Amino acid sequence: GVAGEMTRDSPYPYLPAAELLLVAASVMFVVGSVFFLPGWYIRSGDILFILGSFIFLGKSVVSMRELWGEKGRKVLKDGELGADFFENVCYFLASIVFTLGCVLWWPGIYPDDESMLVGKIIASWCFIIGSLGFVIASFCNAMLLSKSKMFKLIPGRSGQTVYTLAFTSLLFSQLGGVFFTTGSYMYRPGFNNHCQRHIRKGWSEIAHVDNLGDVEALVARLSTELNISKERAEELMPSTDWCIDIEAYGTYLYIVGSFCYLAQALLYYFIAIMKERADRKYGKKANGDDSDSDSDSDSDDDGEKSPVSPFTPGLLQGDMRQFN
């Protein structure tokens, strides 16, 4: 009966631990992005991004498997279930594409410059498409949260707190996707200019010579430093006072986006803990109330059932996928 439903074990006892894994994956994104900065360890950053993507990939596979196993084809017909399912589909596909981009971006795997250029072009578009997949996933999450009845099922102020945390985490998710998408565009090889990493120091020295106003002297110095013709040196000279490495700025956006995803993951973890505590607290209360009311229920002359607590752990426990 109701008492058995209220006291049954959570069908997802691993949820707080699973959310903690997403926190770890987001930390990998943050550290990996920092490693992509000039002078850092690109290979290490690549490995961290691959590991983080695999964690998101695994979480999505588990969520899709459970949802399809529990609801079957109903997930394709029901709006709320569909948003839940396709959110995880987006994360699944985006993680695969993003991981492919990381593999293609790996330094030293290409036999020549032409192959490296083609590989980096494909990799950058994998980053772009994968990041857009994260944005679409956050859109599905917004649809799901707008339909979810879970917040009303948590008694007291906890429901409002979970509601606020859920929509705040959604904001961070969308911002993270936007920063990742924008940063990915800046990784396209076509945006490379005279500020490439291997000549950045040389140009910095040129820009600080005493005869800065002497354009001919600057062209001659640049031509000598890079062992190129003066005509080519004039093409490489910046049209502004600042030398901007587009790829580095893309990395900065990745760092900001990674922090957004980290904030989202931390909020999800807090939500998982709050839901688990609410389930234990109010589930036990409802169990006690149900036992106390058995005699009253049996003595009802009109045959009507006694009212039960509106708090239904089956729905509250339900499925934490709606926050992922």
C-alpha positions, 0 to 999 in steps of 0.5 A, a space after each residue: 500500500 501507501 506505506 510500502 511505497 513511502 518506505 521503499 528504497 530509492 531506485 537511484 541510490 547512486 545519484 549523489 555519487 553520480 552528480 559528484 562524478 559530473 563535478 569531477 568532469 567539470 573540474 577536468 574541463 577547467 584544468 584542461 582549458 588552462 592547459 591549452 593556454 600558450 606555454 602549458 601542456 596541450 597533451 595533458 589538457 587534451 587528455 582531461 577533456 577526453 576523460 571529462 567527455 567520457 564521464 558525460 557520455 557514460 552518464 547519458 547512456 545510463 540515463 537513456 537506458 533507465 528511461 527507455 527500460 522503464 517507459 519504453 516507446 512512451 518517451 517518444 510520445 510524452 512531452 516531458 519524457 521526450 524532453 528528458 530522453 532527448 536531452 540525454 541523446 544530445 549530451 550523448 552525441 555531443 560528447 562523442 563528437 567533442 571527443 573526436 575533436 580532442 583526438 584530432 587536435 592531439 599534437 604530433 599525430 600528423 605526418 605533414 603540415 597539410 594533414 595537420 591543417 585538415 585535421 585541425 579544421 575537422 577538429 574545430 568543427 567537431 568542437 563547434 558541433 559538440 558545443 551546439 549539442 550542449 546548447 540544445 541539451 540545455 534547451 531540452 532541460 528548460 522544456 523539462 523543468 517548465 513541465 516538471 511537477 516535482 517541485 510541488 511534491 517537496 514539502 516546505 521551503 525545500 521545494 522552492 529552494 530546489 526550484 531556484 537551484 534548478 533554474 540557476 543551474 540551467 542558466 549556467 548550462 546555457 552560458 557554458 554552451 554559449 562560451 564553448 561554441 564561441 570559443 570553438 569558432 576561434 580555434 578554426 585554423 583560418 583565424 590564425 595570424 601573425 600572433 601564432 604562438 611560436 612567433 609571439 615572443 619575437 613580435 613582442 620584442 619588436 613592438 617595444 623597440 625605441 624607434 617604434 615610429 620608424 615603420 621601415 625599421 620595424 619591417 626590416 627587424 621583422 623580416 630578419 627575425 622571421 627570415 622572410 621577405 620585407 613584403 611578407 613582413 608588411 603583411 604580418 604587421 598588425 593593423 592595431 596597437 595590440 597583437 591578439 592570438 585568436 586561439 588564446 582568446 578562444 581558450 579564455 572562453 573555454 575556461 569561463 564556460 568550464 567554470 559555468 559547467 562546474 557551477 551547474 554540476 555543483 548545483 546539481 549535486 546540492 539538488 541531489 542531496 536535498 531530494 534524498 534528504 527530503 525523501 528520507 525525512 518526509 517518507 518516514 513521516 508519511 509511513 508513520 502517519 499511514 500506520 496511525 491512520 489504518 484504524 481510522 481508514 477501516 472505520 469509515 462508514 462511507 467506504 472512502 479512503 482516508 486522505 494521504 500525504 500529498 508527498 509521494 516519494 515515488 514521484 520525488 525519487 522519480 528520476 534525477 535525470 530531469 536535472 541533468 
